[in-house]
Amino acid sequence: GKYPMHLGLQDSVIHPSEPRGVPLNEKFLSEKLKERAGYRTVFIGKWHLGFAQKAYAPTRRGFEEFYGILTGGGDHFEHSSTETVAMRGPEYKQRATVMTGYNLWHNDVPVPLEEHQGVHTTTLYTRKTVEYINQMFPSGLPVFLVLAYQ
């Protein structure tokens, strides 16, 4: 692991409106376990490590399966995230833009809202975790599963 300050993240977290993520030259544990030891890899929950480019996505950072949100938080029942962007400069805090969008993904595809609207994310993530455990553990291969409730 690395301290956030060594990744340029000492000032804050990666906000949804920022065109950055954990630097692409950084190898994640998931990548190393998958490549070197044949692990099956799954990430469920809040990613919050950048998604401005496809290369930052969990499925490009060593996870063969992803189910969750790409940002750091969101509505637990509607599965949307809201970001307020304040303009920098002389008019700081006088001009802001609010953006809201759907934010529940399976790999690189949005999960249809009608399938899960009104179901709390904790329930969705727990169900999906049990599903992956039942699917992957009988194979006999080692599994690296991350569950990050928001």
C-alpha contacts under 8 A as a table, 3 or more apart, distances in Angstrom:
res1	aa1	res2	aa2	distance
2	K	6	H	6.52
2	K	7	L	7.54
3	Y	6	H	5.60
3	Y	7	L	7.24
4	P	7	L	5.26
4	P	8	G	6.53
4	P	9	L	4.90
4	P	10	Q	5.54
5	M	8	G	5.23
5	M	9	L	5.25
5	M	10	Q	4.24
5	M	11	D	7.98
6	H	9	L	7.34
6	H	10	Q	7.79
7	L	10	Q	7.76
7	L	22	V	6.73
7	L	23	P	6.98
8	G	11	D	7.85
9	L	12	S	5.87
9	L	13	V	6.34
9	L	14	I	7.55
14	I	18	E	6.62
14	I	20	R	7.20
14	I	21	G	6.65
14	I	48	H	6.71
14	I	49	L	6.52
14	I	50	G	6.25
15	H	18	E	5.46
15	H	50	G	7.96
15	H	71	T	7.32
15	H	72	G	7.72
15	H	83	E	7.91
16	P	50	G	7.56
16	P	51	F	7.85
16	P	52	A	8.00
16	P	71	T	5.99
16	P	83	E	6.77
17	S	83	E	7.23
17	S	85	V	7.20
18	E	52	A	7.20
19	P	50	G	7.88
19	P	51	F	7.84
19	P	52	A	4.93
19	P	53	Q	7.69
20	R	23	P	7.86
20	R	50	G	5.89
20	R	51	F	7.31
20	R	52	A	5.91
20	R	53	Q	7.86
21	G	24	L	7.84
21	G	49	L	5.47
21	G	50	G	3.76
21	G	51	F	6.49
21	G	52	A	7.14
21	G	56	Y	6.14
22	V	26	E	7.19
22	V	49	L	5.88
22	V	50	G	6.44
22	V	56	Y	7.27
23	P	26	E	5.71
24	L	27	K	7.64
24	L	55	A	7.42
24	L	56	Y	7.11
27	K	31	E	6.45
27	K	32	K	7.14
27	K	61	R	7.70
28	F	31	E	5.31
28	F	32	K	6.62
28	F	61	R	6.50
28	F	62	G	6.90
29	L	32	K	5.14
29	L	33	L	6.09
29	L	62	G	7.85
30	S	33	L	5.25
30	S	34	K	6.04
30	S	41	T	6.36
30	S	61	R	7.21
30	S	62	G	4.86
30	S	63	F	6.14
30	S	144	F	7.13
31	E	34	K	5.25
31	E	35	E	6.00
31	E	61	R	6.30
31	E	62	G	3.98
31	E	63	F	7.20
32	K	35	E	5.23
32	K	36	R	5.66
32	K	37	A	7.61
32	K	62	G	7.70
33	L	36	R	5.46
33	L	37	A	5.21
33	L	38	G	6.50
33	L	39	Y	5.55
33	L	144	F	7.79
34	K	37	A	5.79
34	K	38	G	4.77
34	K	39	Y	4.51
34	K	40	R	6.39
34	K	41	T	6.84
34	K	62	G	6.83
35	E	38	G	5.99
35	E	39	Y	7.69
38	G	141	L	7.33
38	G	142	P	7.23
39	Y	141	L	6.41
39	Y	142	P	4.94
39	Y	143	V	5.25
39	Y	144	F	6.41
40	R	63	F	8.00
40	R	64	E	7.17
40	R	136	M	7.57
40	R	141	L	6.92
40	R	142	P	6.31
40	R	143	V	4.71
40	R	144	F	6.17
41	T	62	G	7.09
41	T	63	F	4.88
41	T	64	E	5.55
41	T	65	E	6.61
41	T	143	V	5.93
41	T	144	F	4.90
41	T	145	L	5.85
42	V	63	F	5.35
42	V	64	E	6.10
42	V	65	E	4.76
42	V	66	F	5.95
42	V	143	V	7.85
42	V	144	F	6.40
42	V	145	L	4.71
42	V	146	V	6.26
43	F	47	W	8.00
43	F	58	P	7.33
43	F	63	F	6.37
43	F	65	E	6.31
43	F	66	F	4.90
43	F	67	Y	6.57
43	F	68	G	7.99
43	F	145	L	5.88
43	F	146	V	4.79
43	F	147	L	6.22
43	F	148	A	7.87
44	I	66	F	5.76
44	I	67	Y	4.85
44	I	68	G	5.48
44	I	125	Y	6.33
44	I	128	K	7.67
44	I	129	T	7.09
44	I	145	L	7.71
44	I	146	V	6.05
44	I	147	L	4.85
44	I	148	A	6.17
44	I	149	Y	7.96
45	G	67	Y	6.35
45	G	68	G	4.31
45	G	69	I	6.11
45	G	125	Y	6.27
45	G	147	L	5.80
45	G	148	A	4.58
45	G	149	Y	5.27
45	G	150	Q	6.56
46	K	68	G	5.77
46	K	69	I	4.96
46	K	70	L	6.03
46	K	71	T	6.42
46	K	72	G	5.96
46	K	73	G	7.16
46	K	148	A	5.58
46	K	149	Y	6.35
46	K	150	Q	5.62
47	W	50	G	7.62
47	W	58	P	7.33
47	W	68	G	7.30
47	W	69	I	6.16
47	W	70	L	4.88
47	W	71	T	6.19
47	W	72	G	6.87
47	W	148	A	7.71
48	H	69	I	7.91
48	H	70	L	5.60
48	H	71	T	4.60
48	H	72	G	4.72
49	L	56	Y	7.44
49	L	70	L	7.68
49	L	71	T	7.73
50	G	53	Q	7.96
50	G	56	Y	5.69
50	G	57	A	7.06
50	G	70	L	7.27
50	G	71	T	7.54
51	F	54	K	6.40
51	F	55	A	7.70
51	F	56	Y	5.07
51	F	57	A	5.44
51	F	70	L	6.64
52	A	56	Y	6.95
53	Q	56	Y	5.62
53	Q	57	A	7.34
54	K	57	A	5.37
54	K	60	R	7.26
55	A	60	R	5.50
55	A	61	R	7.45
56	Y	60	R	6.42
56	Y	61	R	6.75
57	A	60	R	5.32
57	A	61	R	6.42
57	A	70	L	7.99
58	P	61	R	4.95
58	P	62	G	6.73
58	P	63	F	5.59
58	P	65	E	7.95
58	P	66	F	6.41
58	P	107	N	7.73
59	T	62	G	6.04
59	T	63	F	4.80
59	T	64	E	5.49
59	T	65	E	6.44
59	T	66	F	6.56
59	T	107	N	6.38
59	T	108	D	7.68
60	R	63	F	6.94
63	F	66	F	6.70
65	E	106	H	7.61
65	E	107	N	5.93
66	F	105	W	7.44
66	F	106	H	5.59
66	F	107	N	4.69
67	Y	104	L	7.42
67	Y	105	W	5.52
67	Y	106	H	4.45
67	Y	107	N	6.20
67	Y	125	Y	7.67
67	Y	128	K	7.67
68	G	103	N	7.89
68	G	104	L	5.35
68	G	105	W	5.33
68	G	106	H	6.74
68	G	125	Y	7.33
69	I	72	G	7.60
69	I	73	G	7.68
69	I	103	N	5.44
69	I	104	L	4.98
69	I	105	W	6.09
70	L	103	N	6.94
70	L	104	L	7.76
70	L	105	W	7.77
71	T	74	G	7.64
71	T	81	S	7.46
71	T	103	N	7.85
72	G	150	Q	7.11
73	G	81	S	6.48
73	G	150	Q	6.05
74	G	79	H	6.37
74	G	80	S	5.44
74	G	81	S	4.18
74	G	82	T	6.77
74	G	103	N	7.69
75	D	78	E	5.52
75	D	79	H	5.16
75	D	80	S	5.33
75	D	81	S	6.21
76	H	79	H	5.65
76	H	80	S	7.87
76	H	119	V	7.70
76	H	120	H	5.18
76	H	121	T	5.17
76	H	122	T	7.93
77	F	117	Q	6.07
77	F	118	G	4.57
77	F	119	V	5.45
77	F	120	H	4.95
77	F	121	T	6.73
78	E	113	L	7.90
78	E	117	Q	5.57
78	E	118	G	6.16
79	H	102	Y	6.01
79	H	103	N	5.56
79	H	104	L	5.91
79	H	113	L	7.80
79	H	117	Q	7.33
79	H	121	T	7.69
80	S	100	T	6.67
80	S	101	G	5.31
80	S	102	Y	4.21
80	S	103	N	4.90
80	S	104	L	7.46
81	S	100	T	5.53
81	S	101	G	5.63
81	S	102	Y	6.48
81	S	103	N	6.15
82	T	98	V	6.96
82	T	99	M	5.52
82	T	100	T	4.22
82	T	101	G	6.68
83	E	98	V	5.75
83	E	99	M	5.30
83	E	100	T	6.47
84	T	96	A	6.54
84	T	97	T	5.62
84	T	98	V	4.40
84	T	99	M	6.40
85	V	96	A	5.41
85	V	97	T	5.15
85	V	98	V	6.35
86	A	92	Y	6.56
86	A	93	K	5.89
86	A	94	Q	7.83
86	A	95	R	6.03
86	A	96	A	4.27
86	A	97	T	6.51
87	M	91	E	7.09
87	M	92	Y	5.45
87	M	93	K	6.88
87	M	94	Q	7.83
87	M	95	R	5.76
87	M	96	A	5.98
88	R	91	E	6.95
88	R	92	Y	4.96
88	R	93	K	7.88
89	G	92	Y	5.30
91	E	94	Q	5.33
91	E	95	R	6.52
92	Y	95	R	6.48
93	K	96	A	6.65
103	N	110	P	7.29
104	L	110	P	5.83
104	L	111	V	5.71
105	W	108	D	6.45
105	W	109	V	5.57
105	W	110	P	4.39
105	W	111	V	5.19
106	H	109	V	5.44
106	H	110	P	6.23
106	H	111	V	6.04
111	V	115	E	7.63
112	P	115	E	5.68
112	P	116	H	7.45
113	L	116	H	5.61
113	L	117	Q	5.49
114	E	117	Q	5.54
116	H	119	V	5.51
116	H	124	L	7.91
119	V	123	T	6.84
119	V	124	L	6.93
120	H	123	T	5.44
120	H	124	L	6.49
121	T	124	L	4.88
121	T	125	Y	5.93
121	T	149	Y	7.83
121	T	150	Q	7.92
122	T	125	Y	5.25
122	T	126	T	6.04
122	T	149	Y	6.45
122	T	150	Q	7.93
123	T	126	T	5.18
123	T	127	R	6.11
124	L	127	R	5.25
124	L	128	K	6.17
125	Y	128	K	5.14
125	Y	129	T	6.05
125	Y	147	L	7.62
125	Y	149	Y	7.35
126	T	129	T	5.06
126	T	130	V	6.29
127	R	130	V	5.28
127	R	131	E	6.20
128	K	131	E	4.93
128	K	132	Y	6.21
129	T	132	Y	5.20
129	T	133	I	6.15
129	T	147	L	7.47
130	V	133	I	5.04
130	V	134	N	6.13
131	E	134	N	5.26
131	E	135	Q	6.14
132	Y	135	Q	4.93
132	Y	136	M	5.79
132	Y	137	F	8.00
133	I	136	M	5.36
133	I	137	F	5.52
134	N	137	F	6.11
134	N	138	P	6.96
135	Q	138	P	6.76
135	Q	139	S	7.86
136	M	139	S	5.68
136	M	140	G	7.91
136	M	141	L	7.68
136	M	143	V	7.27
137	F	140	G	5.99
137	F	141	L	6.92
137	F	142	P	7.51
137	F	143	V	7.00
138	P	141	L	7.97
